[in-house]
């Protein structure tokens, strides 16, 4: 089926007090696993390509984007394509022509007013291209090897009043909020501030997004969705599944050279991870 509009998937989930899970992909095997897992769960999904993934692919956006479109068009469930954590304005302006229906423009590293100014300009451009746009306020932390911020560090949590003004003034369609998770966690030990999630949901009239969800336990994820999170971002969990399966295969078969065998096992492991997380965050069997 054709690519689904990200905004429609998220809006429907928000209205139903559910969430759409969005998975970051790096390889074709990631893409195939995300769609296979979503099909097994019988739920829509968002395939995300980050600026870091584009950098890994030597700055080339189209090969991975076109692979995602090709897989999505043959999917039995709705699949949206999202460009994630964009800091480069040049990359942002390649999004629409590459088939993306949405972007996450990341100016959270900047002081508030600079963040707002840059995000407002990005939102104006995105809306003129028919793109749905997500932004971030507060600091989730953990990107590019940086440590997560302490819970009491300035800017480590999203303030509801500031968030309301930011959403109004920037014109974004969704807001990623800092409520206790961190990017790139390899252990599921994050404890979310559920009271803050509820206060943010009450203060804003746009969907809330949780980044760094790989490190969040199932019960915490369920509570976050019940509190108002409508988009759940996952990346590291897929890499853990892939790497674990490949490592196990090579440990068991030290003379193996045919990458198809261990990549197939890695793809299957990622697909199982996708299905499990979707069922936790909003799939039919959740």
C-alpha positions in Angstrom: 0.0 0.0 0.0 1.1 3.6 -0.4 3.1 5.3 2.4 0.9 6.4 5.2 0.9 10.0 6.4 2.7 10.1 9.8 0.5 12.8 11.2 -2.7 10.8 10.5 -1.3 7.7 12.3 -0.2 9.7 15.3 -3.4 11.7 15.5 -5.5 8.6 15.5 -3.4 7.0 18.2 -3.5 10.1 20.3 -7.3 10.2 20.1 -7.5 6.5 21.1 -5.0 6.9 24.0 -2.7 4.6 22.2 0.7 5.1 20.5 2.4 4.4 17.2 5.8 2.9 17.6 8.6 4.4 15.4 11.8 2.4 14.7 15.1 3.8 13.6 16.7 1.8 10.7 20.2 1.6 9.4 20.2 -1.3 7.0 17.8 -3.0 4.6 17.5 -5.8 7.2 16.3 -3.2 9.8 13.6 -2.0 7.4 12.4 -5.5 6.5 12.3 -6.5 10.2 10.3 -3.4 11.2 7.7 -4.1 8.6 7.6 -7.8 9.3 7.2 -7.2 13.1 4.4 -4.7 12.5 2.6 -7.1 10.2 2.8 -9.8 12.9 1.4 -7.3 15.4 -1.3 -6.2 12.9 -0.5 -2.5 13.7 0.8 0.6 11.8 4.4 1.6 12.2 6.8 4.4 11.4 10.1 3.7 9.8 12.7 6.4 10.8 15.9 7.3 9.2 18.1 9.5 11.4 20.7 12.1 10.3 23.3 9.8 12.0 22.1 6.9 9.7 22.5 9.2 6.7 26.0 10.1 7.8 26.8 6.4 8.2 25.5 5.9 4.6 28.2 8.5 3.5 25.7 11.3 3.4 23.4 9.5 0.8 19.7 9.7 1.8 18.1 8.2 -1.2 19.3 4.6 -1.1 17.9 3.9 2.3 14.8 6.0 1.7 14.0 4.3 -1.5 14.5 0.9 0.1 12.1 1.9 2.8 9.5 3.1 0.3 9.8 -0.2 -1.7 9.3 -2.3 1.4 6.5 -0.2 2.7 4.5 -0.3 -0.5 4.3 -4.1 -0.2 3.4 -4.1 3.5 0.1 -5.4 4.8 -0.1 -2.6 7.4 0.2 1.2 7.1 3.8 2.3 7.1 5.0 5.9 7.4 8.5 7.3 6.6 10.1 9.8 9.0 13.4 11.7 8.9 14.7 11.8 12.5 16.9 14.1 14.5 17.6 16.5 11.6 20.0 19.3 12.5 21.2 20.1 9.0 18.9 22.4 7.1 20.4 21.0 3.8 19.3 17.5 4.8 15.9 18.8 5.9 15.3 20.2 2.4 15.9 16.8 0.8 13.1 15.2 2.9 10.1 15.7 0.7 11.7 14.7 -2.6 13.0 11.5 -0.9 9.5 10.4 0.0 9.4 11.3 3.7 6.1 12.4 5.1 7.5 13.8 8.3 10.6 15.1 10.0 11.9 15.6 13.5 13.8 18.9 13.5 16.3 18.8 16.4 17.3 22.2 17.7 17.2 21.1 21.4 20.9 21.7 21.8 20.4 25.4 21.3 19.3 28.0 23.9 15.6 28.4 24.0 15.2 31.4 21.8 17.6 30.1 19.1 15.8 26.7 19.2 12.5 28.5 18.7 13.7 30.6 15.9 15.3 27.7 14.0 12.3 25.4 14.6 9.8 28.1 13.5 11.7 28.4 10.2 11.8 24.6 9.8 8.1 24.3 10.5 7.2 27.0 8.0 9.2 25.2 5.3 7.9 21.7 6.2 4.2 22.9 6.2 4.8 24.5 2.8 6.0 21.1 1.5 3.1 19.2 3.2 5.4 17.6 5.8 4.4 16.9 9.4 7.1 18.2 11.9 8.1 17.1 15.4 10.5 19.0 17.6 12.1 18.6 21.0 12.1 20.7 24.1 14.2 19.7 27.1 17.1 17.4 26.7 16.6 13.7 26.4 20.4 13.1 26.3 22.4 10.2 25.2 22.8 11.2 21.6 26.3 10.8 19.9 27.8 9.3 23.1 26.8 12.2 25.4 25.8 11.1 28.9 22.2 11.4 30.0 21.5 14.6 32.0 20.9 14.4 35.7 17.2 14.5 36.6 17.7 17.9 38.3 20.0 19.5 35.7 18.7 22.7 34.1 16.8 21.8 30.9 16.8 18.1 31.6 13.0 18.0 31.9 10.4 19.7 29.7 8.5 22.4 31.5 4.7 22.3 30.7 4.3 26.1 30.6 7.3 26.6 28.5 6.3 23.7 26.2 2.9 25.3 25.6 4.4 28.6 24.5 7.0 26.8 22.4 4.4 24.7 20.5 2.3 27.8 19.9 5.2 30.0 18.7 7.0 27.3 16.7 4.0 25.8 15.0 5.2 22.3 15.3 2.8 19.3 15.0 4.2 17.2 17.8 6.7 17.6 20.7 9.3 15.2 21.9 9.5 15.6 25.7 12.2 14.9 28.3 10.6 12.9 31.0 13.3 10.5 32.2 14.4 8.4 29.2 17.7 8.6 27.4 18.9 7.7 23.9 21.2 4.7 23.4 20.4 2.9 26.6 21.4 -0.8 26.5 19.6 -1.7 29.8 15.9 -1.2 30.4 16.2 0.7 33.7 14.8 4.1 32.9 12.2 5.5 35.3 9.8 8.0 33.8 8.2 11.0 35.5 4.6 10.0 34.8 3.2 13.0 36.6 5.1 15.2 34.2 3.8 13.2 31.2 0.2 13.8 32.4 0.9 17.5 33.0 2.4 17.9 29.6 -0.5 16.1 27.9 -2.9 18.4 29.7 -1.0 21.6 28.7 -0.5 20.8 25.0 -2.8 20.3 22.1 -0.3 18.4 20.0 0.8 14.7 20.4 3.7 13.9 22.8 6.7 11.8 21.7 8.9 9.7 23.8 12.5 9.3 22.6 15.0 6.8 24.1 12.4 4.2 24.6 14.7 1.2 24.3 15.8 1.8 27.9 12.2 1.9 29.2 10.7 -1.2 30.8 7.3 -2.5 29.5 5.3 -1.3 32.5 6.8 2.2 32.2 6.0 2.3 28.5 2.4 1.3 29.1 2.0 3.9 31.8 3.6 6.6 29.5 1.1 5.8 26.7 -1.8 5.8 29.2 -0.6 9.2 30.4 -0.5 10.8 26.9 2.5 9.6 24.9 1.3 9.0 21.3 4.6 8.2 19.5 7.3 5.9 20.9 10.7 6.0 19.4 12.9 2.9 19.4 16.4 2.3 17.9 18.9 0.7 20.2 16.7 -2.3 21.0 16.9 -3.3 17.3 20.6 -3.1 17.3 20.9 -5.2 20.5 18.7 -7.9 18.8 20.6 -7.8 15.6 24.1 -7.9 17.2 23.1 -10.6 19.7 21.8 -12.9 17.0 24.8 -12.3 14.7 27.2 -12.9 17.6 25.5 -16.1 18.6 25.6 -17.4 15.1 29.3 -16.7 14.6 30.1 -18.1 18.1 28.3 -21.3 17.1 29.8 -21.3 13.6 33.3 -19.8 13.7 34.0 -20.7 10.1 30.9 -19.1 8.7 31.4 -16.7 5.8 28.0 -16.5 4.2 26.5 -13.3 5.7 23.0 -14.2 4.5 22.7 -16.9 7.2 23.6 -14.7 10.2 21.9 -11.6 8.8 18.7 -13.6 8.4 18.9 -14.6 12.0 19.5 -11.0 13.0 16.5 -9.8 10.9 14.3 -12.4 12.6 15.5 -11.3 16.0 14.7 -7.6 15.2 11.3 -8.5 13.9 10.4 -10.3 17.1 11.6 -7.2 19.1 9.4 -5.0 16.9 6.3 -7.1 17.4 6.8 -7.3 21.2 7.3 -3.5 21.6 4.3 -2.7 19.4 2.1 -5.0 21.5 3.3 -3.1 24.6 2.8 0.4 23.2 -0.4 0.1 21.3 -0.8 -3.0 19.1 -4.1 -4.9 19.0 -3.0 -7.5 21.6 -1.5 -4.9 24.0 
